[in-house]
Amino acid sequence: MKLAAICDRDTAVGLRIAGIHELLIPEDNPVNTLDLILERDDIGVVFITEKIAKDISKYLKDFRMQHDTPIIVEIPDKKGRLDDHVDFISHLIKKAVGIDIEKK
């Protein structure tokens, strides 16, 4: 399975250095960009910046309710974490394990 990312240009540079080669930078509609990745069956994990994820949050929520793969992981961009952002992966861990995983 391959890794992919939907992000801004600056974040893409860092992810390219980290070894992720499937990088998409949405020009107009992030949903269309995400659909391009979701149509593929060789992508296992999709990294998406929090800002883009916030813009398409309803679409992501609906997708996560209906599909197990690919796993969509929201990451901060170069400006850092959004103040009001809820990390979906941490939320799932808290729900499954019963404790909150948080770095201070």
N, C-alpha and C positions, 0 to 999 in steps of 0.2 A: 504494500500500500504506500502511496505517495502522500507527501505533505503539500498543502497549497495555502496561499494567503491572499486575502483581499485587504488592501491597505493603501495608504498614501505613498507618494514617491520616496519620502525620507525613510519611512519604516521599511519599505521594500529594499532599500540599499542594505540596511542592517540584516534583514532576513536572508538576502542573497548571500551575504558573507557567512551567515550561519548555516548555509547549505540548502535553503529552500529555493527550488528553481521554478516552481509553478506559482508565479506572482501575477496577480491581476490588480490593476488600478482602475477603479470605476470612474468613467468619464462623466456620465449623467445619472443613470439609474443603478444603484447598487444591487437591487433585486435581480436585474438582468444579468449582472456580473456573477452573482451568486448562483443563479440558475445554470450558467455555463459550467460551473464546477460540479453542481449537484447532478447534472446529466451524466457525468463520467462515473464509471464504476471502479476506477483505479485510485481514487482519492479516499484516504482513510481519515485524515484530520485536516480541517480548514481553520486557519488562524484568521481572525477578523478584528480590526481595530475597534475599540469601544465606541468611538465616534460614529463609525459606519454602522455598527451593530445597533446603536441607539436610533439611528435614522430608519432602520428596517426591523425594529424590535418585534412588531406584531407578526411579520412574516417569519422571523426566526423562531418565535414561540410556537407558531403553528407547525413549522417544519419539525421542531424538536419533539412535539407531541405525536407526530405521525411516523417519524423515522429514527432509527438507531444510528445509522451511519450516513454520511461521515460525521465524526464528532466535530462540533464547532466550538472553538476555544476563543474567547474574547481576550484581546491583549491591549495594553495601553499603547498609544502612539508616542512620538518623541516629546510631547508635552506632559506626559504622565497620566495617571489615572484620573478619570472623571470623578468629581466629588459625589455625585448622586448615583453612580453606577453600581449595579448589583451583579457580582460575579456569579454566573450561572453554575460553574463547576463547584465553587465553594458552597453554593446553595444546595447542590445535590449531595455533597459530602455531609453537610450539616443534617440534611433530611435523612440520609441513610445511617449515619453513625450517631447522630444526636448531639454532636459538639460542633462548635464554631471554629473553623480553621482561619486564623487571621494573623497577618504579620504586622507588627507595630513598629 
